[in-house]
C-alpha cells in the first residue's frame, strides 16, 4: 500500500482530477470581469480549492514566475498569493496582506525601480492606522515601509497624509471627522499603491491595462474574528477599481 501526501498541485501536468476544466471557467470569468469584484471558490476541506487557485495563478504566470504578457490592448493580470491562515494570530489581517503585495512587487519589478513604491507604502500604512485603528506590529510596518518605524515616524506620516489632502481647514476637519472618511482615505491610498505597482511594472502608458488578482487561500481555517476581519477589510478598504479577489472558502464554515 502506498500513501500519497495531501498536497495541492501547481501545474496542469499534475492535474489528475481535471480541475483545469473548472479553472477555465474561472479564468474566462476573471478576464471578462469589470473590477472591483470578489469571487468565491467554494468546497469542503480537502476537495482541491488550493489546487484550483494555484492552477489559476499559473494561467497568469510562467514557469519562472514571471507575469504572462498578452498582445497589446489586452489586460495584464498580476496574481498575488495570500495565505490567510498563516497570519491567524496577527492583530489585523490587513497588514500581512499589504506585506504579501510588497513581497510580490519585489519579485515582479526590476531592482532599479523598487524605491519608487516606498512612498506609496508609507501612505497606505499611515491611512490604514486611522481606518483600522492599529498602531502595533512595528516589525511588519518596518518591512512594509522599508525603514525603521517608530511612533514619531508614524505621526509624521499621518501629518504628511493630512497635509497632502489639505487645502482648507474644513478639509482637515473632514479627514479627522470620523471613520467613514478614514476608510475612504485608506481605499484611495490602497488604489494609489496598486497604481504605482502597475506603473513600475509596465510603464505609465500601459498601467491602465493592469489588473491585480489577489488569491486568498485557507480563509475558512481562520478563527471567526480573523475571517470576518478580512471580509470586512475587502468590503470597506480594499474594493478598488483595478483589483479582483478570489477567495477559496468552505461555504458552510464561513456561514
C-alpha positions in Angstrom: 0.0 0.0 0.0 1.3 3.5 -0.9 0.1 6.7 0.7 0.2 10.0 -1.2 0.5 13.3 0.7 -2.5 15.6 0.6 -0.6 18.4 -1.1 -2.0 20.9 -3.6 -0.9 20.8 -7.2 0.5 23.8 -9.0 0.6 22.9 -12.7 -1.6 21.2 -15.3 0.8 18.2 -15.7 -0.3 17.1 -12.1 -4.0 17.7 -12.7 -5.2 14.1 -12.5 -8.7 15.2 -11.3 -9.1 17.6 -14.2 -9.5 20.7 -12.2 -8.4 22.6 -15.3 -11.9 22.5 -16.8 -13.2 24.4 -13.7 -10.2 26.8 -13.8 -11.0 27.5 -17.5 -14.4 28.9 -16.3 -12.9 31.0 -13.6 -10.2 32.4 -15.9 -12.7 33.4 -18.6 -14.9 35.0 -15.9 -12.0 36.9 -14.4 -10.9 38.2 -17.8 -14.4 39.4 -18.5 -15.0 41.0 -15.1 -15.0 44.7 -14.5 -13.1 45.3 -11.3 -13.6 45.6 -8.4 -15.1 42.1 -7.9 -14.9 39.2 -5.5 -15.2 35.6 -6.5 -15.6 32.6 -4.1 -14.2 29.1 -4.9 -16.5 27.0 -2.7 -15.9 23.5 -1.5 -15.4 21.3 1.6 -12.0 20.9 3.1 -9.8 18.5 1.1 -11.7 19.0 -2.2 -8.9 20.8 -4.0 -9.6 24.6 -3.6 -6.0 25.4 -3.1 -5.1 23.4 -6.2 -7.7 25.4 -8.2 -6.2 28.7 -7.0 -2.7 27.5 -7.8 -3.7 26.4 -11.3 -5.5 29.8 -11.8 -2.3 31.5 -10.7 -0.3 29.5 -13.3 -2.6 30.8 -16.1 -1.1 34.3 -15.5 2.5 33.4 -14.6 5.0 31.3 -16.5 7.2 28.5 -15.1 9.7 31.1 -13.8 7.0 33.0 -12.0 7.1 35.9 -14.5 3.8 37.6 -15.5 2.5 36.3 -18.8 2.2 39.1 -21.4 -0.5 39.2 -24.0 -1.0 41.2 -27.2 -1.3 45.0 -26.9 -4.7 46.1 -25.8 -5.3 43.1 -23.6 -5.4 43.4 -19.8 -2.4 42.2 -17.8 -3.2 40.2 -14.7 -0.9 40.2 -11.7 -1.7 37.3 -9.3 -0.8 37.8 -5.7 -1.0 34.9 -3.3 -2.1 35.4 0.3 -2.4 32.5 2.8 -4.7 33.9 5.4 -4.3 31.0 7.8 -0.5 31.7 8.1 -1.3 35.0 9.7 -4.1 33.8 12.0 -2.6 35.4 15.1 -1.9 38.9 13.7 -3.7 41.8 15.3 -5.2 42.9 11.9 -5.0 40.9 8.7 -4.7 44.0 6.5 -1.0 44.3 7.4 0.0 40.8 6.3 -1.9 41.3 3.1 0.0 44.5 2.4 3.2 42.7 3.1 2.3 39.9 0.6 1.7 42.6 -2.0 5.1 44.1 -1.2 6.8 40.8 -1.5 5.3 40.1 -4.9 6.2 43.6 -6.0 9.8 42.9 -5.2 9.7 39.7 -7.3 8.0 41.4 -10.2 9.7 44.7 -10.6 13.3 45.2 -11.6 15.6 46.1 -8.7 16.5 49.6 -10.0 12.8 50.7 -9.8 12.0 49.4 -6.3 12.5 52.6 -4.4 9.6 54.2 -6.3 6.9 52.4 -4.3 8.2 53.2 -0.8 6.3 56.4 -0.5 3.1 54.7 -1.6 3.5 52.1 1.1 4.2 54.7 3.7 1.0 56.5 2.8 -1.2 53.3 2.7 0.2 52.2 6.1 -0.4 55.7 7.6 -4.0 55.9 6.4 -4.7 52.3 7.5 -3.8 53.3 11.1 -6.8 55.7 11.0 -9.1 53.2 9.3 -8.4 50.0 11.3 -7.2 51.6 14.5 -4.0 49.5 14.8 -0.7 51.1 15.9 1.3 48.0 16.8 3.0 45.5 14.5 6.2 47.6 14.3 8.3 44.9 12.8 5.8 44.4 10.0 5.4 48.1 9.4 9.1 48.3 9.1 9.1 45.7 6.4 6.3 47.5 4.6 7.8 50.9 4.6 11.4 49.9 4.0 12.8 51.6 7.1 12.7 51.9 10.9 9.2 52.8 12.1 8.5 54.4 15.4 5.6 56.4 16.9 7.2 59.7 15.8 7.6 58.5 12.3 4.0 57.3 12.2 2.9 60.6 13.5 4.9 62.4 10.8 3.4 60.0 8.2 -0.1 60.9 9.3 0.8 64.5 9.1 2.0 64.1 5.6 -1.1 62.4 4.5 -3.3 65.2 6.0 -1.1 67.9 4.5 -1.3 66.3 1.1 -5.1 66.5 1.3 -5.3 69.8 3.0 -6.4 72.8 1.0 -8.7 74.3 3.6 -9.3 73.9 7.3 -12.6 72.3 6.5 -10.9 69.5 4.6 -8.6 68.8 7.5 -11.6 68.6 9.8 -13.3 66.2 7.3 -10.3 63.9 7.3 -10.4 63.7 11.1 -14.2 63.8 11.5 -14.9 60.1 11.5 -14.2 56.5 10.5 -16.0 56.9 7.2 -13.5 59.4 5.9 -10.7 57.3 7.2 -12.0 54.3 5.2 -12.2 56.5 2.1 -8.6 57.7 2.5 -7.3 54.2 3.1 -9.1 52.9 0.0 -7.6 55.8 -2.1 -4.2 55.1 -0.7 -4.5 51.4 -1.5 -5.7 52.2 -5.0 -2.7 54.5 -5.5 -0.3 51.8 -4.2 -1.6 49.4 -6.8 -1.4 52.1 -9.5 2.2 52.7 -8.6 2.9 48.9 -8.7 1.3 48.8 -12.2 3.3 51.8 -13.4 6.6 50.4 -12.2 5.8 47.0 -13.8 4.7 48.0 -17.3 5.2 51.8 -17.6 2.8 54.7 -17.3 1.3 54.2 -20.8 0.2 50.7 -20.1 -0.6 50.9 -16.4 -4.3 51.1 -17.1 -4.2 47.6 -18.5 -3.0 46.0 -15.2 -5.5 44.1 -13.0 -4.4 42.7 -9.7 -5.8 39.2 -8.9 -5.5 38.6 -5.1 -5.8 34.9 -4.4 -6.8 34.3 -0.7 -6.4 30.7 0.5 -7.5 29.0 3.7 -9.7 31.8 4.9 -12.1 29.3 6.3 -9.4 27.8 8.5 -9.0 31.0 10.5 -10.8 31.9 13.7 -14.2 33.6 13.1 -12.9 37.1 14.0 -10.0 36.8 11.6 -12.3 35.6 8.8 -14.8 38.4 9.4 -11.9 40.9 9.6 -10.6 40.1 6.1 -14.1 40.0 4.6 -14.8 43.4 6.2 -11.5 44.8 5.0 -12.2 43.7 1.4 -15.6 45.3 1.6 -14.7 48.5 3.3 -11.0 49.2 2.5 -9.7 47.2 -0.5 -12.5 47.3 -3.0 -10.7 49.4 -5.7 -11.1 49.6 -9.5 -8.1 47.5 -10.6 -8.4 44.7 -8.1 -10.2 41.3 -8.2 -10.2 38.9 -5.2 -10.7 35.2 -5.4 -11.4 33.5 -2.1 -11.1 29.8 -1.5 -13.6 29.0 1.2 -15.8 26.3 2.7 -19.2 27.9 2.4 -20.7 26.1 5.4 -17.8 27.0 7.7 -18.0 30.7 6.6 -21.7 30.7 7.2 
